[in-house]
Amino acid sequence: MADVAPVAQRSTTPPTDDRDYVIRVEDLQVRFHTQIGEVRALNGVSFGIPRGKVLGVVGESGCGKSITGLSIMQLVPHPGRIVAGEVWFREKKDDQPKNLLSYDRHSNEMHQIRGKNISMIFQEPMTSLNPCYTVGNQIMEAILLHQTPRAEEARAHTIEILRKVGMPNPERIFGSYPHQLSGGMRQRAMIAMALSCTPVLLIADEPTTALDVTTEAQILDLMRDLQAEIGMSIMFVTHNLGVVAQTCDDVVVMYLGRVVERASVDEIFYEPKHPYTVALLRSIPHLGSRRKEHLEVIQGTIPDPYATVSGCPFHPRCPSAVAGLCDRLAPVETAIEGSPRHTVRCHLYPGSTVETVAN
C-alpha cells in the first residue's frame, strides 16, 4: 500500500487564508515506482474546498483526479507513494487545522477520520461493494465503528439512510447482495454508505459513470438535496462538464498531475483562460448548434505516463504554444488581474514567471 514520509518531515504550520476551508491541499506530489520507470502521478497539486461548497475536479483520464482524492484519505494503492505536500483538514470552523499526512495511514487518527469525517464514493460500485456481504451489513460496519456499538440502532439507522437515498423497500434492500441490485441502486447504496456517518467532506469519484441519463439526473438531485440537508462539502471528481455546471461552485482543471486552472464555475465556463480549459469546453456539444457541425477535438494525445515533458506539460498539444518558451520553461500559478481567486498556469498571462525546466 501507499506510504508517506516520516511524521517528522511533515509541516505542522497551517497556511493562512481568509476563507473557511474544510480541506486545503498544498503542493501534493505522488510517485509510482515501477520496474519500467517512475510515474509522476501528481506534481504539486494545490487547492482548497470551502465549507459547505462543491468543488469540481475535471480533466481527461489519467490527469490525476482520482489519485488526488485517494491521497487525501491516504489510500493510494501500491506501489504509489506520497512524497511531498500537506493536506490540512478542519472539521469545524473554529478547530485548529490538522495535517492529515502527519498521521500514519494505519493510525487510529486516520481510521477515525475515514468514514466519519471524510467519506468517498468510489468510481465503480460493483467492484467497491463486497459481493460476499449484504448491502445492509456493509453500511452498518461504518455506523458500528463510528456512531453506536448497538446492532439494533445501527440497523435502524442503515434502513433510514437507505430510505433517504431513495431506495424502494429499504428493509428488503438491507438484506440484498450487490449483484441483486441494478447499477443505479448500487450507486445509491454507495452514497448511503458514504453518508451514513454524516461526513464533513464527501469525495465523489465519478459517481454517475455508466449510468443512464435518467438515473444520472436522479443521483445528482439526490446528492444536491443531501448536501443541502447535511451541510457538507463535496469534492466532485468527473470528466463531465455538464455535471460540473449543474452541481459545482468552484472548479479545478487538471492536466498531467498539475492544476492548470482554478476558478468559480461561472468564470470557468464564461471566461476560461488556459488553452486546455478552452479546448475542453469546445469539445462538448451545445444546444442550438447546427446538426452537421463537427465537434472540436483536442489535437494530439496525453504523453506517456513514464515520459518527462519539458516546459509546460500541455505545450505539445497547445495551439498557442510559444517556441523556445513553452517547450522549455514551466509556468507558475498566476492570479488573473481583477479576479484574485481565478488562477492559471500559462505563459500567455502577465506575471507567469519561470518555475522549473521540466515537469
Protein Blocks (a to p, Z undefined) as FASTA:
>chain_A
ZZdddfklpcfbdcddfbdcfbdcehiacddddfkbccdfbgoiacdddehiacddedde
hilpmmmmmmmnopaccfbdcfbdcddddfbfkbccddfklpcfkbmklmmmnojlpccd
dfblmlmpcfkbcfklmmmmmmmmmmoccfklmmmmmmmmmmmnopahkllmmmpcfklp
cfklmmmmmmmmmmmnopabdcdehklgoiafklmmmmmmmmmmmmmmnopacddddfbf
klmmmmmmbdcddeehiafbdcdfklmmmmcfblklmmmmmmpccehiafklccdddehj
dddfkbccehjfklmmmckbcehklmmbccdddddehiakbccddfkbghiacfbfbZZ
